[in-house]
Amino acid sequence: MTTKPTMKPTNPHFSSGPCAKRPGWSLDALKGALLGRSHRAAPPKKKLQAVIEGHRKLLGIPADYKIAIVPASDTGAVEMALWSLLGARGVDLVAWESFGTEWLKDVTKELKLKDVREFTADYGQIPDLSKVDCNRDVVFTWNGTTSGVRVPNADWISDSREGLTICDATSAVCAYDMPWGKLDVITWSWQKVLGGEAAHGMLVLSPRAVARLESYKPAWPLPKIFRMAKKDKDGSTKLMDDLFEGATINTPSMLCVEDCLDALKWAEGIGGLKGLMARCEANFKTMEAWAAKSDWIAFLPDDPAIRSTTSVCFKVKEAWFTAQPKDAQEALLKNLAKMLDEENVAKDIGSYRDAPPGLRIWGGATVEQSDIAALLPWLDYAYASLKAGASKAAA
């Protein structure tokens, strides 16, 4: 496409994190924030509890699962789980993109666990999950935000497992119907599908995970920010229940809490989890139809069963492009992202720094399908324009 489009997205924010705010959001949504109050006072704590129970209701989290608001976003929640729970038995670690690779490094280089089996794959692919042994502890990412790859299902997780399943689900929660019974530790952040503000994480523990916390003490010291259990008066170790009732480890931002409550209210207003999932799916199908007709772009994951419907990653398939040196490929795509940024068409759509050259478009529930539809002709136009310029320069 060489004709410059005239229609632009109403909201050009397609970043994979922090993600677009909900449709219609404004600063007025934060009017009820309890600023200048101790988060331990009754009214602020009630709001923190409302965030916890709002997620439980929205996501269908079982009543016997514990939910906490923790510091340092999804990363903090994952680290709490790794440092507090691992070491009791062997670990199978599944990694196919940057964050899973970081968890692998933590387990092998920082915790220095010896009995670790690694299941890895390149960007756009996924390891053979049938080889994972769920009688060992399992660490995996449900939705690879930097690769556009997700696990296709949870059939590979045994209901009679002896190990814990620890799932980084930050780009998956609110986009998929999570199989809670298959998962023992689940983490995410407000800044993804709900479009909330950053820095706060969510941590969910199954009864099995709680039992591990109360029966196992890691061989390494735990900083305060990771501690979820403590000695009881009788000398036994007990879960810190107040942490899962709104008493956060560190001071939360009540401004961010108010924003999260607003996002939860919006989610319920559009049909709850089913409504969120439907919006994600509609955005993905719009991109899927476009890619199917394109002669220059394709999904980074070749297998349709493992394609993420939130953080959607693309590669350029055209022979002219793939024949270029890697630095030339990276330069063209960087210029494409810059062009659309300057046109106020799309912000932050470049691929992740460690991923292959490509584009990454967030299609989560806060993004309007009409904005996705308006963006796609601009991608065609920008690529064709930059290719023509590069070909002319080479001639």
ZAFI-371245 format. One record per residue (C-alpha): residue in one letter; x negated, y, z. Coordinates in steps of 0.2 Angstrom, whole numbers, plus 2048, in hexadecimal, padded with zeros to 3 digits. Last residue first. Layout:
BEGIN
AXYZ;...
END
This chain:
BEGIN
A79C8077DF;A7998037F1;A7A18147F6;K7B08117EB;S7B38007F3;A7B2807804;G7BE815800;A7CA8097F8;K7C97FD807;L7CC80C813;S7DC811809;A7E27FF808;Y7DF7FC81A;A7E880C820;Y7F780A814;D7FA7F881A;L7F87FD82C;W80480B829;P811800822;L8107F6832;L81380483F;A82580883A;A82A7F683D;I8217F584E;D829806853;S83B7FF84E;Q8387F0859;E8357FB868;V8277F8873;T82B7F5886;A82E7E3883;G81C7DF87E;G8167E086C;W8047E686F;I7FA7E785F;R7E97E185D;L7DF7E384D;G7D07DA846;P7BD7D7847;P7BA7C8852;A7BD7CA865;D7B07D0871;R7B57E2870;Y7C87DF870;S7D07E285F;G7D47F485B;I7E67FA85D;D7E380786A;K7F0814865;A7FB813855;V80482084A;N7FD830851;E7F5834841;E7E483584A;D7E7824852;L7EC81D841;M7DB82383A;K7D181D849;A7D880B848;L7D480A836;N7C3812839;K7BF804846;L7C67F7839;L7BA7FD82C;A7AB7FE837;E7AE7ED83E;Q7AF7E582D;A79F7EF828;D7967E9837;K79B7D7833;P7947D8821;Q7A27D8814;A7A87C880B;T7B67C6818;F7BD7D7812;W7BD7D37FF;A7C47C2803;E7D37C980C;K7D67C081D;V7D57CE829;K7D97C983A;F7E77CC846;C7EB7CB858;V7FC7CD861;S7FC7D1873;T80E7CD877;T8157BF86C;S8057B586E;R8027A8860;I7FF796866;A80C78D85D;P80979784D;D7F878F84B;D7EC79A841;P7E87A5850;L7E17B684A;F7F17BA841;A7EF7BF82F;I7EC7CE824;W7E77D2812;D7F47CB806;S8027CE812;K8137C6810;A8127BA81F;A80A7C8829;W8197D3828;A8257C582D;E81A7C183C;M8197D3841;T82C7D5842;K82D7C484A;F8217CA858;N82C7D985C;A83C7CF85C;E8337C2868;C82E7CF874;R83F7D7874;A8477C7877;M83B7C2885;L8407D288E;G8527CF88C;K8517BD892;L8477C38A1;G8547D08A6;G8627D589B;I85D7E6895;G8627EE8A6;E8587E28B0;A8497E78A7;W84C7F98AA;K84E7F68BC;L83E7ED8BD;A8357FB8B3;D83C8088C0;L8367FD8CE;C8257FC8C6;D82480F8C5;E8298118D7;V81B8058DC;C80F80F8D1;L81381F8DA;M8128168EB;S8008128E6;P7FB8038F1;T7F0804900;N7E67F4903;I7EB7E2908;T7FE7E5904;A80B7E3911;G81A7E0905;E8207CF90C;F8137C4904;L8057CC90D;D80F7CB91D;D80E7B891C;M7FC7B791E;L7FB7A491B;K7F679A92A;T7E6792930;S7E7788940;G7DE78E950;D7EE78E95B;K7EF7A195A;D7EE7A1947;K7DF7A393C;K7E17AC92C;A7E77AA91A;M7E87B590B;R7D67BD90B;F7D07C48FB;I7CF7D78FF;K7C77D2910;P7B87CB908;L7B77B8908;P7A77AF90E;W7A279F904;A7A578D908;P7B878F905;K7C478A913;Y7D177E90F;S7E1779918;E7EC789919;L7E778F908;R7EA77E900;A7FB77D908;V7FF78E901;A7FA7898EF;R8057798F1;P8147848F7;S81178E8E7;L80879F8E7;V80C7AF8DD;L8007BD8DB;M8057CE8D4;G7F87DB8D0;H7F77EE8D2;A7EA7F98C9;A7F47FF8BA;E8058078B8;G8147FE8B1;G8187F989F;L8227EA8A4;V81A7DF898;K8087E489D;Q8047F18AA;W80D7E98B9;S8007DC8BB;W7FF7C98BA;T7FB7BA8C4;I8027A88C7;V7FB79B8D3;D80378A8D4;L80B7888C3;K8157798BC;G82477D8C6;W82378F8C1;P82678B8AE;M82579D8A8;D8337A389D;Y8287AE891;A8267C188F;C8297C78A1;V8197BE8A7;A80E7BA898;S8027C8896;T7FC7C68A8;A7FE7B38AA;D7ED7AE8B1;C7F279D8B7;I7EB7938C5;T7F17818C5;L7ED7788D5;G7E77668D6;E7F17568DA;R7FC7568CB;S80D74D8CC;D81675A8C1;S8087588B4;I8037678AA;W801763897;D813766894;A810779899;N813780888;P80B788879;V7FD790883;R7FA7A187C;V7EE7A9870;G7EE7BB86A;S7DB7BC86E;T7D87CA87A;T7E87C8884;G7E67B5885;N7F87AF88B;W7F97A2898;T7E77A389E;F7DF7948A7;V7D878D8B7;V7DC77B8BB;D7D87728CC;R7D57608C9;N7E37538C9;C7E975E8BB;D7DC7568AF;V7DB76089F;K7D8756890;S7EA759889;L7E676B889;D7DB76A879;P7D377B879;I7DB78A871;Q7D7794861;G7D77A685B;Y7C87AA864;D7BC79B867;A7C078D872;T7BB787883;F7BF77988F;E7B277989D;R7B176C8AB;V7AC7728BC;D7A57678CA;K7967728CF;L79F7828D5;K7937918D5;L7A079D8DC;E7977AB8D2;K7907A28C3;T79B7938C0;V7AC7998C7;D7A97AB8C3;K7A27A78B1;L7B179C8AD;W7BD7AA8B3;E7B47B68A8;T7B67AA899;G7C97A989D;F7C97BC89C;S7C07BD88B;E7C97B0881;W7CA79D87F;A7C7797891;V7CE78889B;L7C67838AB;D7C77728B2;V7C27738C5;G7BC7658D1;R7C37658E2;A7C47708F2;G7B977D8EA;L7C67898E4;L7D47918EE;S7CE7A28F6;W7C17A78E9;L7CB7A28DA;A7DC7A88E0;M7D57B98E6;E7CC7BB8D6;V7DC7B88CB;A7E57C58D5;G7D87D28D4;T7D77D08C1;D7EA7D18C0;S7E97E38C7;A7DB7E88D3;P7E57E78E3;V7F37DA8E8;I8067DA8E9;A80B7C98EF;I8187BC8EB;K81A7AB8F4;Y82379D8EC;D8317948F6;A83F79E8EE;P83A7998DD;I8357A78D0;G8437AB8C5;L83A7B88BB;L8467C78BE;K84B7C18D0;R83A7BE8D6;H8337CD8CE;G8407D88D6;E83D7CF8E7;I82A7D48E6;V82E7E68E0;A83C7E88ED;Q8307E38FB;L8247F18F6;K8337FD8F6;K8387F7908;K8267F990D;P82780B907;P83780E912;A831805922;A81F80C924;R81180191E;H80E80A90E;S80B81A918;R814828911;G80C837906;L8168328F7;L8268288F8;A82A8278E6;G83C82B8E2;K8398388D4;L82E82B8CB;A83A8288BC;D83B83B8B9;L8298398B3;S8318328A3;W83582189B;G84282088D;P83C810887;R831807893;K81F80D895;A812806888;C8047FB88E;P7F57FD899;G7F07F2892;S7F37EA881;S7F47FC879;F8027FE86C;H807810871;P80D81A861;N81E81D868;T82A82485B;P82181A84E;K81E82383E;M82882582E;T82082E81F;P815820819;K80682480E;T80781C7FD;T7F88107FA;M800800800;
END
